[in-house]
Amino acid sequence: MKKALVVLAGLLALASVANAQTFVWPQKWTVAKPSEVRRGGTLRASVISDYRTFNPFITAEAGNVPSIISPYGLVRRDPSTGDWIPYMAESFTVSANKLEITFKIRRGMKWSDGRPITADDWITTWRIHTDKAVGSNSYDSFFIDGKPITLQKIDDYTLRISYPKPDATAFAVAAFVPWPAHVFGPVYQREGAEGIKKMWTLNENPDNIVSAGPWLIESYRPGERLVLKRNPAFGEWNKDEAGNPLPYLDRYEIKIVKDTNAQLAEFLAGNIDVLAPSTVDHISQIRQAIQQGRLDATIKVNASPVASSQFMVFNWNKSSDPFKQNLFRSDKFRRAMSHIVNRQAVVDIVYGGLGTPMYTSVYPVLTQWINPRVPKYEYNLQEAAKLLAELGFSKKDREGYLVDNRGRRLEFNLATNAGNAQREQMAKLIVDEAKKVGVKINFSAIDFNTLVGQLLSSGADRPFDAIIIGLSGGDLDWPFGSNVVPCKGNLHMWNKSGQCLDPRETQLDALYSRGRTELEFQKRREIGFQMQQIEAQLLPVIYIAGHNYHPAWNNRLGGEHPDALISAIWGQRQLELTFIKR
Amino acid sequence: MTAYILRRILYLIPTFFGATFLAFLIIQMAPGDYLTQLELDPKVTPETIARLRAQFGLDRPVYEQYLLWMNNLLHLNLGYSFAYQAPVLEVIWPRVVNSMVIVIPSTLLLYLVAIPIGVYGAVRQYSLGDRILSFLAYVGLSVPSFFLALIAIYLLLQLKFRTGTLIFPVSGMTSSGFEQMPPLRQLLDIAWHAVVPVLVATANDIAGLSRLMRGQMLEVLGLDYIRTARAKGLSERVVLYKHAFRNAVIPFVATLGGLLPSLISGAGFVEVVMAWPGITPFFLDAIANQDLYVIAGFLTVSLVLLMIGNLISDLLLAWVDPRIRYD
């Protein structure tokens, strides 16, 4: 009896250790039950542009190799709620003054080369990212308003992150991906930033690339294919609810296919398993192939909007042309311009019906952040004409364009980047509608870099009237741009004089800072709603519309997200929970 | 002859500096630079971008950048790619080798097919065969290769839908699982992938070259010495191949030197459409990103090969054409 108790106690102790060590991937993230899952097989995907490096400190493009093989950090988001949950940390505590978060690191995690993962790995990674000479793209994320965020090792499995001020996006920073200190540390000590930059180029032997995530590099053929294989060390502490190690797949192959038509052809031929087509033509070809029984696949049309925006912005800094400057600074004028944007026509014509109109800076896909009571200055030419008349433009000249009582014609230039067919179409729609109310818009498509140069120029006199462009890269914690909303921001595109010109800009600037430091989600959302109200009245930029996300997959695959989770933010599946049915 | 070669080599030096400077200048004249894209990233501060500009040396005057680059070049260092953060040669070389897999067979095929077609067209002028070949040549000349590639992909897919098998792959250079194959299977796999791109890449050129050959041959066949040869009672075969063909082919010898730069310059848009990992898609990316030293480095290598190629062409001509003397 006594012996049995000892064994039982031992077993319990073991179980608690195992629990502390294991991250269980919730059943609600997948449609498949652990019992239906088959292990093994290869998932085949494709990307448009080639990879450039395996080095996590100098990689710059989205969807880079380091972020594929090892995507996670101390915390991650639960796609079913959007909340931050402990991941490589087993728990965390936030200090009373909200300036420190202390993380207990999960014990028993190993790098793919067998070495334990400890606090040192985070410290070294942070040191290298914040070395100016390395030129890491993550550099800026470790600073708030120019003040540094610092990491402190309490012991091997305890890490403290200190923030210069309370920050709503604190966890997004804490979620940075650790890389092995025992690989990068010695080089950094010996050769500094220059040594780091030379590491893990594409010519590196894949066996030397160490990962904490689900994948290891098996082989890479330049411009052609990246083959990843399961990282067994990951499966030791990542399990499904039945206790099976993850990922289920043996391999994950990514073909580099520069042409979207060729990608589609490969998907139709059954040679790649996942695709997110963006044009109506591609979507209908996939649907046709499915209907005619030539392809066994699933496509979710209009699964969600995408996390990017398209908008028209007017230049408030035109000291050389006071007439235009006054016009562009008038919210009545901008409201009139919003009334001539036929967003439904944009969705129908530009996106073939597969798009979503936009009214504020918050991407429509971030549903919980969208203020439903915000006024929308919808397409309404009478209303536009009325507002313009109030501004003194009630007469028309011989060509049918509006003039004020001094005979000055209502006319301005509009530019977008050449080669972006969708933006060019939007511009043409706007030009046509403007003509109906008597506004003359001269449209030109110019080189992208020239456009960006004009848009981001600063001072009292900037060289453009209006531009159509888009932004992407938002945040679920606080969906307002840190360098868009503040008047000194680099992307405060309408007014780059360096100071607020409209009292509502000042208000937005203040609200932005308040929201960013508000840690209570509900309160923060209220501030966000208020900001959207002011944005809608001020209309610093006129939002147009964006396309939608339409994921497709070959039915060889199982383990996609439940429908409610499929969106541009969470994607179609967790690769770790994906398996091959046949 | 030796004096001539030396003189030609001396001429190459100013040409080289002039051409590289011009290339460098044109790339630099394009608005913006490699970091312009990053400026629209809401997460990156202007200070960071300015710092990166300084690190990449993009904040210096153009002539200074050129001199630095030239200095590296004379040490046989093509410079550094911003995007890959690696030496240019290191990132370009594998792509060039991949392109050669298409370019070399396609060049051989071109000469082997186009020249006989041209000769046939000249000897049997206005016959039914000549008319059919002429028609095909005009079609081949007028359809751009990227479109031909799209048509090929479409046909392969239709065949797959009807028969359930892919006769040739739709894109790429190797199959999934290539790394696990034995060497011979790997070779066959690449060959199998190369068939369609090679045919597509060659189609346009065959059309052009065969018309040229036909014209040349017709011109030679109308000359006096051919009439003399026939009057002597030589067999038609000897007249055609020993006398006419040898002289008609001389202009093509001159084009052999030009093949040298085309060896590395890739097979063109076929590579993009059929996802062949060659130099073309890579180079287009470099241009789109303004990856300065990749563009400049690649142009420089092409330029050197072009200069050497031209020299070889001239020497070959002198060797095969007794009417040319370099003294």
Interface residues (C-beta under 8 A of the other chain):
Chain A: T42 R44 S49 D50 R52 T53 N55 I58 A60 E61 K132 A133 G135 N137 Y139 D140 S141 K197 T201 L202 N203 E218 S219 R221 P222 G223 E224 R225 V227 E253 K255 I256 V257 K258 D259 N261 A262 A265 E266 L268 A269 N271 A289 R294 D447 F448 N449 T450 V452 G453 L456 I469 L471 G473 G481 S482 N483 V484 N490 L491
Chain B: A30 P31 G32 D33 T36 Q37 L38 E39 L40 D41 P42 K43 V44 T45 P46 T48 R51 L52 Q55 A83 Y84 Q85 A86 E90 V91 P94 R95 N98 L150 I153 L156 L157 K160 F161 L166 P169 V170 S171 G172 M173 T174 S176 G177 F178 E179 V272 V273 M274 A275 P277 G278 P281 F282 L284 D285 Q290
